[in-house]
Amino acid sequence: MLENVVNLLVALGVVLPVVVELIKYIGALTNNKKVSTLAERAMIIVSSLDSLGIANEAKKQEALGKLTNFANEVGIRLSITQAEDYIEHAVQALRRLQGEVKPNTEVSTNAPKTK
């Protein structure tokens, strides 16, 4: 009887770390899927609002509302700051796709002019 308990404890000691790592891996995959889902939705929202004839700040507020509502509907916790980051990234990606992106970094601003 004692030998069976010892064998069980040894087996658990060997299997348990593998199970814990597997659970961590599944958690990481789930989190990555949520991030991808939010990024894709942000791009859809920004693309749909881009052609509207309203001010950029109004577009941003509308996009933030739509993205946070979507996150709530699918059960993803999302702060306003995180939503702003997703929206800003989607805007920059859309501008790059449209060929309208203008460098806005200190390095490009202070770079020497080419002749």
The first five atom37 places (N, CA, C, CB, O) and aatype in JSON, in Angstrom:
{
  "aatype": [12, 10, 6, 2, 19, 19, 2, 10, 10, 19, 0, 10, 7, 19, 19, 10, 14, 19, 19, 19, 6, 10, 9, 11, 18, 9, 7, 0, 10, 16, 2, 2, 11, 11, 19, 15, 16, 10, 0, 6, 1, 0, 12, 9, 9, 19, 15, 15, 10, 3, 15, 10, 7, 9, 0, 2, 6, 0, 11, 11, 5, 6, 0, 10, 7, 11, 10, 16, 2, 13, 0, 2, 6, 19, 7, 9, 1, 10, 15, 9, 16, 5, 0, 6, 3, 18, 9, 6, 8, 0, 19, 5, 0, 10, 1, 1, 10, 5, 7, 6, 19, 11, 14, 2, 16, 6, 19, 15, 16, 2, 0, 14, 11, 16, 11],
  "atom_mask": [
    [1, 1, 1, 1, 1],
    [1, 1, 1, 1, 1],
    [1, 1, 1, 1, 1],
    [1, 1, 1, 1, 1],
    [1, 1, 1, 1, 1],
    [1, 1, 1, 1, 1],
    [1, 1, 1, 1, 1],
    [1, 1, 1, 1, 1],
    [1, 1, 1, 1, 1],
    [1, 1, 1, 1, 1],
    [1, 1, 1, 1, 1],
    [1, 1, 1, 1, 1],
    [1, 1, 1, 0, 1],
    [1, 1, 1, 1, 1],
    [1, 1, 1, 1, 1],
    [1, 1, 1, 1, 1],
    [1, 1, 1, 1, 1],
    [1, 1, 1, 1, 1],
    [1, 1, 1, 1, 1],
    [1, 1, 1, 1, 1],
    [1, 1, 1, 1, 1],
    [1, 1, 1, 1, 1],
    [1, 1, 1, 1, 1],
    [1, 1, 1, 1, 1],
    [1, 1, 1, 1, 1],
    [1, 1, 1, 1, 1],
    [1, 1, 1, 0, 1],
    [1, 1, 1, 1, 1],
    [1, 1, 1, 1, 1],
    [1, 1, 1, 1, 1],
    [1, 1, 1, 1, 1],
    [1, 1, 1, 1, 1],
    [1, 1, 1, 1, 1],
    [1, 1, 1, 1, 1],
    [1, 1, 1, 1, 1],
    [1, 1, 1, 1, 1],
    [1, 1, 1, 1, 1],
    [1, 1, 1, 1, 1],
    [1, 1, 1, 1, 1],
    [1, 1, 1, 1, 1],
    [1, 1, 1, 1, 1],
    [1, 1, 1, 1, 1],
    [1, 1, 1, 1, 1],
    [1, 1, 1, 1, 1],
    [1, 1, 1, 1, 1],
    [1, 1, 1, 1, 1],
    [1, 1, 1, 1, 1],
    [1, 1, 1, 1, 1],
    [1, 1, 1, 1, 1],
    [1, 1, 1, 1, 1],
    [1, 1, 1, 1, 1],
    [1, 1, 1, 1, 1],
    [1, 1, 1, 0, 1],
    [1, 1, 1, 1, 1],
    [1, 1, 1, 1, 1],
    [1, 1, 1, 1, 1],
    [1, 1, 1, 1, 1],
    [1, 1, 1, 1, 1],
    [1, 1, 1, 1, 1],
    [1, 1, 1, 1, 1],
    [1, 1, 1, 1, 1],
    [1, 1, 1, 1, 1],
    [1, 1, 1, 1, 1],
    [1, 1, 1, 1, 1],
    [1, 1, 1, 0, 1],
    [1, 1, 1, 1, 1],
    [1, 1, 1, 1, 1],
    [1, 1, 1, 1, 1],
    [1, 1, 1, 1, 1],
    [1, 1, 1, 1, 1],
    [1, 1, 1, 1, 1],
    [1, 1, 1, 1, 1],
    [1, 1, 1, 1, 1],
    [1, 1, 1, 1, 1],
    [1, 1, 1, 0, 1],
    [1, 1, 1, 1, 1],
    [1, 1, 1, 1, 1],
    [1, 1, 1, 1, 1],
    [1, 1, 1, 1, 1],
    [1, 1, 1, 1, 1],
    [1, 1, 1, 1, 1],
    [1, 1, 1, 1, 1],
    [1, 1, 1, 1, 1],
    [1, 1, 1, 1, 1],
    [1, 1, 1, 1, 1],
    [1, 1, 1, 1, 1],
    [1, 1, 1, 1, 1],
    [1, 1, 1, 1, 1],
    [1, 1, 1, 1, 1],
    [1, 1, 1, 1, 1],
    [1, 1, 1, 1, 1],
    [1, 1, 1, 1, 1],
    [1, 1, 1, 1, 1],
    [1, 1, 1, 1, 1],
    [1, 1, 1, 1, 1],
    [1, 1, 1, 1, 1],
    [1, 1, 1, 1, 1],
    [1, 1, 1, 1, 1],
    [1, 1, 1, 0, 1],
    [1, 1, 1, 1, 1],
    [1, 1, 1, 1, 1],
    [1, 1, 1, 1, 1],
    [1, 1, 1, 1, 1],
    [1, 1, 1, 1, 1],
    [1, 1, 1, 1, 1],
    [1, 1, 1, 1, 1],
    [1, 1, 1, 1, 1],
    [1, 1, 1, 1, 1],
    [1, 1, 1, 1, 1],
    [1, 1, 1, 1, 1],
    [1, 1, 1, 1, 1],
    [1, 1, 1, 1, 1],
    [1, 1, 1, 1, 1],
    [1, 1, 1, 1, 1],
    [1, 1, 1, 1, 1]
  ],
  "atom_positions": [
    [[0.82, -1.19, 0.0], [0.0, 0.0, 0.0], [0.86, 1.25, 0.0], [-0.94, 0.0, 1.2], [0.64, 2.16, -0.8]],
    [[1.85, 1.31, 0.88], [2.76, 2.44, 0.96], [3.57, 2.57, -0.33], [3.69, 2.29, 2.17], [3.87, 3.67, -0.78]],
    [[3.91, 1.42, -0.89], [4.67, 1.42, -2.14], [3.84, 2.03, -3.28], [5.11, -0.02, -2.51], [4.39, 2.74, -4.12]],
    [[2.54, 1.76, -3.3], [1.66, 2.33, -4.32], [1.56, 3.85, -4.17], [0.26, 1.7, -4.22], [1.55, 4.57, -5.17]],
    [[1.49, 4.33, -2.94], [1.42, 5.76, -2.7], [2.71, 6.43, -3.15], [1.16, 6.04, -1.21], [2.68, 7.49, -3.78]],
    [[3.84, 5.82, -2.84], [5.14, 6.37, -3.25], [5.24, 6.39, -4.77], [6.31, 5.54, -2.65], [5.69, 7.39, -5.34]],
    [[4.83, 5.32, -5.43], [4.86, 5.27, -6.9], [3.97, 6.35, -7.51], [4.42, 3.88, -7.4], [4.32, 6.97, -8.51]],
    [[2.81, 6.56, -6.89], [1.89, 7.6, -7.36], [2.51, 8.99, -7.21], [0.56, 7.53, -6.6], [2.42, 9.81, -8.12]],
    [[3.13, 9.24, -6.08], [3.78, 10.54, -5.86], [4.93, 10.77, -6.82], [4.28, 10.64, -4.42], [5.1, 11.88, -7.32]],
    [[5.71, 9.75, -7.09], [6.82, 9.87, -8.05], [6.27, 10.16, -9.44], [7.68, 8.58, -8.05], [6.79, 11.01, -10.16]],
    [[5.21, 9.43, -9.82], [4.6, 9.65, -11.14], [4.06, 11.06, -11.25], [3.47, 8.63, -11.39], [4.24, 11.71, -12.28]],
    [[3.41, 11.55, -10.2], [2.91, 12.93, -10.22], [4.05, 13.93, -10.31], [2.08, 13.2, -8.97], [3.93, 14.94, -11.01]],
    [[5.14, 13.67, -9.63], [6.31, 14.55, -9.68], [6.9, 14.65, -11.07], [0.0, 0.0, 0.0], [7.46, 15.67, -11.44]],
    [[6.77, 13.57, -11.84], [7.31, 13.57, -13.2], [6.32, 14.2, -14.18], [7.65, 12.15, -13.65], [6.72, 14.96, -15.07]],
    [[5.05, 13.91, -14.03], [4.03, 14.35, -14.98], [3.58, 15.78, -14.73], [2.84, 13.42, -14.93], [3.3, 16.5, -15.68]],
    [[3.51, 16.19, -13.49], [2.98, 17.51, -13.14], [3.7, 18.67, -13.82], [3.03, 17.69, -11.66], [3.03, 19.56, -14.33]],
    [[5.04, 18.71, -13.85], [5.7, 19.83, -14.55], [5.35, 19.9, -16.04], [7.2, 19.72, -14.39], [5.24, 20.99, -16.6]],
    [[5.18, 18.75, -16.66], [4.82, 18.72, -18.08], [3.41, 19.29, -18.26], [4.9, 17.29, -18.64], [3.17, 20.05, -19.19]],
    [[2.51, 18.93, -17.39], [1.13, 19.42, -17.46], [1.1, 20.93, -17.24], [0.24, 18.71, -16.42], [0.38, 21.65, -17.94]],
    [[1.87, 21.43, -16.28], [1.91, 22.86, -16.0], [2.43, 23.62, -17.22], [2.8, 23.16, -14.77], [1.86, 24.66, -17.58]],
    [[3.48, 23.13, -17.86], [4.02, 23.8, -19.06], [3.01, 23.76, -20.21], [5.33, 23.14, -19.49], [2.9, 24.72, -20.97]],
    [[2.3, 22.66, -20.33], [1.27, 22.55, -21.37], [0.16, 23.57, -21.14], [0.69, 21.13, -21.39], [-0.32, 24.19, -22.09]],
    [[-0.25, 23.75, -19.9], [-1.28, 24.74, -19.58], [-0.79, 26.15, -19.89], [-1.7, 24.63, -18.1], [-1.54, 26.97, -20.41]],
    [[0.47, 26.44, -19.56], [1.04, 27.75, -19.88], [1.06, 27.99, -21.39], [2.46, 27.88, -19.31], [0.74, 29.09, -21.85]],
    [[1.43, 26.97, -22.15], [1.48, 27.08, -23.61], [0.1, 27.34, -24.19], [2.08, 25.8, -24.22], [-0.06, 28.19, -25.07]],
    [[-0.9, 26.62, -23.69], [-2.28, 26.83, -24.17], [-2.74, 28.24, -23.82], [-3.24, 25.77, -23.54], [-3.42, 28.89, -24.62]],
    [[-2.37, 28.73, -22.64], [-2.71, 30.1, -22.25], [-2.09, 31.12, -23.18], [0.0, 0.0, 0.0], [-2.73, 32.11, -23.55]],
    [[-0.82, 30.89, -23.55], [-0.14, 31.81, -24.47], [-0.8, 31.81, -25.83], [1.35, 31.43, -24.6], [-0.97, 32.87, -26.44]],
    [[-1.19, 30.64, -26.32], [-1.87, 30.57, -27.62], [-3.2, 31.3, -27.58], [-2.09, 29.12, -28.03], [-3.55, 32.01, -28.53]],
    [[-3.93, 31.14, -26.5], [-5.21, 31.82, -26.34], [-5.03, 33.32, -26.32], [-5.92, 31.35, -25.07], [-5.79, 34.05, -26.96]],
    [[-4.02, 33.8, -25.58], [-3.75, 35.23, -25.51], [-3.35, 35.78, -26.88], [-2.65, 35.52, -24.49], [-3.8, 36.86, -27.26]],
    [[-2.52, 35.04, -27.61], [-2.11, 35.48, -28.94], [-3.32, 35.58, -29.87], [-1.08, 34.51, -29.53], [-3.39, 36.49, -30.7]],
    [[-4.25, 34.67, -29.75], [-5.45, 34.71, -30.58], [-6.29, 35.95, -30.26], [-6.29, 33.42, -30.38], [-6.85, 36.57, -31.15]],
    [[-6.36, 36.29, -28.97], [-7.12, 37.49, -28.57], [-6.48, 38.74, -29.13], [-7.22, 37.59, -27.05], [-7.17, 39.64, -29.62]],
    [[-5.16, 38.82, -29.06], [-4.44, 39.98, -29.59], [-4.68, 40.1, -31.09], [-2.92, 39.86, -29.28], [-4.95, 41.19, -31.59]],
    [[-4.59, 38.99, -31.8], [-4.82, 39.0, -33.25], [-6.25, 39.42, -33.58], [-4.53, 37.62, -33.85], [-6.48, 40.19, -34.52]],
    [[-7.19, 38.91, -32.81], [-8.59, 39.25, -33.04], [-8.83, 40.75, -32.86], [-9.5, 38.45, -32.09], [-9.51, 41.37, -33.67]],
    [[-8.27, 41.31, -31.79], [-8.45, 42.75, -31.55], [-7.76, 43.58, -32.62], [-7.9, 43.13, -30.17], [-8.32, 44.58, -33.07]],
    [[-6.57, 43.19, -33.04], [-5.85, 43.93, -34.08], [-6.62, 43.9, -35.4], [-4.44, 43.35, -34.27], [-6.73, 44.91, -36.09]],
    [[-7.15, 42.73, -35.75], [-7.92, 42.61, -36.98], [-9.19, 43.45, -36.92], [-8.27, 41.15, -37.24], [-9.55, 44.13, -37.89]],
    [[-9.87, 43.41, -35.77], [-11.1, 44.19, -35.62], [-10.81, 45.69, -35.67], [-11.81, 43.83, -34.32], [-11.57, 46.46, -36.25]],
    [[-9.7, 46.11, -35.04], [-9.32, 47.53, -35.07], [-9.1, 47.98, -36.52], [-8.04, 47.77, -34.23], [-9.51, 49.08, -36.89]],
    [[-8.46, 47.14, -37.32], [-8.21, 47.48, -38.72], [-9.53, 47.59, -39.49], [-7.3, 46.44, -39.38], [-9.69, 48.49, -40.31]],
    [[-10.45, 46.7, -39.23], [-11.76, 46.76, -39.89], [-12.49, 48.05, -39.51], [-12.62, 45.52, -39.51], [-13.05, 48.73, -40.37]],
    [[-12.47, 48.38, -38.23], [-13.15, 49.59, -37.75], [-12.52, 50.83, -38.36], [-13.09, 49.67, -36.22], [-13.23, 51.7, -38.86]],
    [[-11.2, 50.92, -38.31], [-10.51, 52.1, -38.84], [-10.75, 52.23, -40.35], [-8.98, 52.02, -38.55], [-10.99, 53.32, -40.85]],
    [[-10.7, 51.11, -41.06], [-10.94, 51.15, -42.5], [-12.34, 51.65, -42.82], [-10.73, 49.76, -43.12], [-12.53, 52.44, -43.75]],
    [[-13.31, 51.19, -42.05], [-14.69, 51.6, -42.32], [-14.94, 53.06, -41.98], [-15.64, 50.73, -41.54], [-15.76, 53.72, -42.63]],
    [[-14.25, 53.58, -40.98], [-14.44, 54.98, -40.6], [-13.59, 55.95, -41.42], [-14.11, 55.15, -39.13], [-13.85, 57.15, -41.43]],
    [[-12.6, 55.43, -42.11], [-11.65, 56.29, -42.82], [-12.32, 57.16, -43.88], [-10.58, 55.45, -43.47], [-11.93, 58.31, -44.08]],
    [[-13.3, 56.62, -44.56], [-13.9, 57.36, -45.67], [-15.02, 58.31, -45.24], [-14.44, 56.4, -46.69], [-15.56, 59.04, -46.07]],
    [[-15.37, 58.3, -43.96], [-16.42, 59.2, -43.49], [-15.92, 60.63, -43.46], [-16.91, 58.78, -42.1], [-14.74, 60.88, -43.2]],
    [[-16.78, 61.54, -43.73], [-16.4, 62.96, -43.75], [-16.51, 63.62, -42.39], [0.0, 0.0, 0.0], [-17.12, 64.68, -42.26]],
    [[-15.92, 63.01, -41.39], [-15.95, 63.59, -40.05], [-14.53, 63.84, -39.57], [-16.71, 62.66, -39.05], [-13.57, 63.3, -40.11]],
    [[-14.4, 64.66, -38.55], [-13.08, 65.03, -38.03], [-12.36, 63.81, -37.46], [-13.2, 66.11, -36.95], [-13.0, 62.85, -37.02]],
    [[-11.03, 63.86, -37.49], [-10.23, 62.74, -37.02], [-10.52, 62.39, -35.56], [-8.77, 63.06, -37.19], [-10.57, 61.22, -35.2]],
    [[-10.7, 63.4, -34.71], [-10.97, 63.12, -33.29], [-12.3, 62.39, -33.14], [-10.98, 64.44, -32.48], [-12.42, 61.5, -32.29]],
    [[-13.28, 62.76, -33.93], [-14.58, 62.08, -33.88], [-14.43, 60.63, -34.36], [-15.62, 62.82, -34.74], [-15.05, 59.72, -33.81]],
    [[-13.61, 60.44, -35.4], [-13.35, 59.08, -35.89], [-12.69, 58.25, -34.8], [-12.46, 59.11, -37.15], [-13.05, 57.09, -34.58]],
    [[-11.73, 58.86, -34.12], [-11.01, 58.14, -33.07], [-11.97, 57.73, -31.95], [-9.87, 59.0, -32.5], [-11.92, 56.59, -31.49]],
    [[-12.82, 58.63, -31.52], [-13.77, 58.32, -30.45], [-14.74, 57.23, -30.88], [-14.53, 59.58, -30.05], [-15.07, 56.33, -30.09]],
    [[-15.2, 57.3, -32.11], [-16.1, 56.28, -32.64], [-15.39, 54.93, -32.69], [-16.61, 56.68, -34.04], [-15.97, 53.9, -32.32]],
    [[-14.15, 54.92, -33.16], [-13.37, 53.68, -33.25], [-13.13, 53.09, -31.86], [-12.03, 53.93, -33.96], [-13.24, 51.88, -31.67]],
    [[-12.79, 53.94, -30.89], [-12.58, 53.46, -29.53], [-13.85, 52.82, -28.97], [-12.12, 54.61, -28.61], [-13.81, 51.76, -28.35]],
    [[-14.97, 53.47, -29.2], [-16.24, 52.92, -28.72], [-16.55, 51.58, -29.35], [0.0, 0.0, 0.0], [-16.95, 50.64, -28.66]],
    [[-16.37, 51.49, -30.65], [-16.66, 50.24, -31.36], [-15.72, 49.11, -30.91], [-16.53, 50.44, -32.88], [-16.17, 47.98, -30.7]],
    [[-14.42, 49.41, -30.74], [-13.48, 48.38, -30.35], [-13.72, 47.91, -28.91], [-12.05, 48.89, -30.49], [-13.68, 46.71, -28.64]],
    [[-13.98, 48.84, -28.01], [-14.25, 48.42, -26.63], [-15.57, 47.65, -26.53], [-14.29, 49.65, -25.7], [-15.67, 46.71, -25.74]],
    [[-16.57, 48.03, -27.3], [-17.82, 47.27, -27.33], [-17.59, 45.85, -27.84], [-18.87, 47.98, -28.2], [-18.11, 44.88, -27.29]],
    [[-16.8, 45.73, -28.92], [-16.49, 44.42, -29.46], [-15.76, 43.57, -28.42], [-15.64, 44.54, -30.73], [-16.1, 42.4, -28.23]],
    [[-14.76, 44.15, -27.76], [-14.0, 43.41, -26.75], [-14.92, 42.92, -25.64], [-12.88, 44.3, -26.16], [-14.8, 41.79, -25.18]],
    [[-15.84, 43.77, -25.2], [-16.79, 43.37, -24.16], [-17.69, 42.24, -24.64], [-17.65, 44.56, -23.74], [-17.98, 41.31, -23.89]],
    [[-18.14, 42.31, -25.89], [-19.02, 41.29, -26.44], [-18.37, 39.92, -26.48], [-19.47, 41.68, -27.83], [-19.02, 38.9, -26.23]],
    [[-17.07, 39.88, -26.81], [-16.38, 38.59, -26.93], [-15.63, 38.2, -25.65], [-15.4, 38.64, -28.1], [-14.96, 37.17, -25.61]],
    [[-15.76, 39.02, -24.62], [-15.18, 38.67, -23.33], [-13.7, 38.91, -23.19], [0.0, 0.0, 0.0], [-13.02, 38.19, -22.45]],
    [[-13.18, 39.91, -23.9], [-11.76, 40.26, -23.79], [-11.65, 41.54, -22.97], [-11.1, 40.44, -25.19], [-12.28, 42.55, -23.3]],
    [[-10.85, 41.49, -21.91], [-10.66, 42.69, -21.1], [-9.73, 43.64, -21.86], [-10.07, 42.33, -19.69], [-8.65, 43.24, -22.3]],
    [[-10.17, 44.88, -22.01], [-9.43, 45.86, -22.78], [-9.59, 47.23, -22.14], [-9.9, 45.88, -24.26], [-10.71, 47.71, -21.98]],
    [[-8.47, 47.85, -21.77], [-8.53, 49.2, -21.2], [-8.62, 50.21, -22.34], [-7.3, 49.48, -20.3], [-8.35, 49.89, -23.49]],
    [[-8.98, 51.43, -22.0], [-9.05, 52.5, -23.0], [-7.68, 52.74, -23.61], [-9.6, 53.81, -22.37], [-7.56, 52.94, -24.82]],
    [[-6.64, 52.72, -22.78], [-5.27, 52.92, -23.28], [-4.89, 51.84, -24.28], [-4.27, 52.95, -22.11], [-4.3, 52.13, -25.32]],
    [[-5.22, 50.6, -23.96], [-4.93, 49.51, -24.89], [-5.72, 49.68, -26.19], [-5.25, 48.15, -24.25], [-5.19, 49.46, -27.28]],
    [[-6.98, 50.07, -26.06], [-7.81, 50.28, -27.25], [-7.23, 51.4, -28.11], [-9.27, 50.63, -26.85], [-7.2, 51.29, -29.34]],
    [[-6.75, 52.47, -27.48], [-6.12, 53.56, -28.23], [-4.9, 53.06, -28.99], [-5.72, 54.71, -27.29], [-4.67, 53.45, -30.13]],
    [[-4.12, 52.19, -28.35], [-2.93, 51.64, -29.02], [-3.32, 50.81, -30.24], [-2.12, 50.79, -28.05], [-2.69, 50.92, -31.29]],
    [[-4.34, 49.98, -30.1], [-4.8, 49.16, -31.23], [-5.29, 50.05, -32.37], [-5.92, 48.19, -30.79], [-4.98, 49.81, -33.54]],
    [[-6.06, 51.09, -32.03], [-6.59, 51.98, -33.05], [-5.46, 52.74, -33.75], [-7.59, 52.97, -32.43], [-5.44, 52.84, -34.97]],
    [[-4.52, 53.27, -32.97], [-3.39, 54.01, -33.56], [-2.57, 53.12, -34.48], [-2.49, 54.6, -32.45], [-2.16, 53.54, -35.56]],
    [[-2.34, 51.89, -34.04], [-1.58, 50.95, -34.88], [-2.34, 50.68, -36.19], [-1.32, 49.63, -34.13], [-1.73, 50.62, -37.26]],
    [[-3.64, 50.51, -36.1], [-4.45, 50.26, -37.29], [-4.42, 51.46, -38.23], [-5.89, 49.93, -36.9], [-4.36, 51.29, -39.45]],
    [[-4.48, 52.67, -37.68], [-4.41, 53.88, -38.51], [-3.07, 53.94, -39.24], [-4.61, 55.15, -37.65], [-3.04, 54.21, -40.44]],
    [[-1.99, 53.69, -38.53], [-0.66, 53.73, -39.16], [-0.54, 52.65, -40.24], [0.44, 53.55, -38.1], [0.02, 52.9, -41.31]],
    [[-1.05, 51.47, -39.96], [-1.0, 50.39, -40.95], [-1.82, 50.74, -42.18], [-1.52, 49.07, -40.35], [-1.4, 50.48, -43.31]],
    [[-2.99, 51.34, -41.98], [-3.82, 51.75, -43.1], [-3.13, 52.82, -43.94], [-5.18, 52.27, -42.6], [-3.17, 52.77, -45.17]],
    [[-2.49, 53.79, -43.28], [-1.77, 54.84, -44.0], [-0.62, 54.24, -44.81], [-1.24, 55.9, -43.02], [-0.37, 54.66, -45.95]],
    [[0.08, 53.27, -44.23], [1.17, 52.62, -44.98], [0.61, 51.92, -46.21], [1.93, 51.61, -44.09], [1.21, 51.98, -47.28]],
    [[-0.52, 51.25, -46.05], [-1.15, 50.56, -47.18], [-1.6, 51.55, -48.25], [-2.33, 49.73, -46.71], [-1.56, 51.24, -49.44]],
    [[-2.01, 52.72, -47.84], [-2.47, 53.74, -48.77], [-1.31, 54.55, -49.33], [-3.47, 54.65, -48.09], [-1.51, 55.38, -50.22]],
    [[-0.11, 54.33, -48.82], [1.06, 55.05, -49.3], [1.11, 56.48, -48.83], [0.0, 0.0, 0.0], [1.78, 57.32, -49.44]],
    [[0.41, 56.79, -47.74], [0.35, 58.16, -47.26], [1.17, 58.39, -46.0], [-1.07, 58.55, -47.0], [1.13, 59.47, -45.42]],
    [[1.91, 57.38, -45.56], [2.6, 57.53, -44.29], [3.76, 58.51, -44.45], [3.11, 56.17, -43.77], [4.53, 58.44, -45.41]],
    [[3.85, 59.41, -43.51], [4.94, 60.38, -43.5], [5.75, 60.12, -42.26], [4.41, 61.85, -43.54], [5.2, 60.06, -41.17]],
    [[7.07, 59.95, -42.39], [7.89, 59.69, -41.22], [7.67, 60.77, -40.17], [9.38, 59.6, -41.6], [7.67, 61.96, -40.47]],
    [[7.49, 60.33, -38.95], [7.22, 61.27, -37.87], [8.1, 60.97, -36.67], [5.73, 61.23, -37.48], [7.67, 61.1, -35.52]],
    [[9.31, 60.56, -36.93], [10.21, 60.24, -35.83], [11.28, 61.3, -35.75], [10.84, 58.84, -36.0], [11.55, 62.01, -36.72]],
    [[11.89, 61.41, -34.6], [12.96, 62.39, -34.4], [14.12, 62.13, -35.35], [13.44, 62.38, -32.95], [14.74, 63.06, -35.87]],
    [[14.42, 60.86, -35.56], [15.54, 60.51, -36.44], [15.27, 60.99, -37.85], [15.8, 58.99, -36.43], [16.13, 61.61, -38.47]],
    [[14.08, 60.73, -38.38], [13.8, 61.14, -39.75], [13.63, 62.65, -39.85], [12.54, 60.45, -40.26], [13.94, 63.23, -40.89]],
    [[13.15, 63.3, -38.81], [12.99, 64.75, -38.81], [14.33, 65.45, -38.83], [12.18, 65.2, -37.61], [14.49, 66.48, -39.49]],
    [[15.29, 64.91, -38.09], [16.6, 65.54, -37.98], [17.63, 64.97, -38.95], [17.11, 65.4, -36.59], [18.81, 65.32, -38.88]],
    [[17.21, 64.11, -39.83], [18.14, 63.51, -40.8], [18.6, 64.58, -41.78], [17.48, 62.32, -41.55], [17.86, 65.5, -42.1]],
    [[19.83, 64.44, -42.26], [20.32, 65.42, -43.23], [19.52, 65.35, -44.53], [21.81, 65.2, -43.51], [19.09, 64.27, -44.94]],
    [[19.34, 66.47, -45.15], [18.59, 66.53, -46.4], [19.43, 65.93, -47.51], [18.19, 67.98, -46.74], [20.63, 66.19, -47.61]],
    [[18.8, 65.14, -48.35], [19.5, 64.54, -49.49], [19.43, 65.51, -50.66], [18.89, 63.16, -49.88], [18.46, 66.25, -50.84]],
    [[20.48, 65.48, -51.45], [20.54, 66.42, -52.6], [20.31, 65.72, -53.88], [21.86, 67.12, -52.65], [20.33, 66.36, -54.94]]
  ]
}
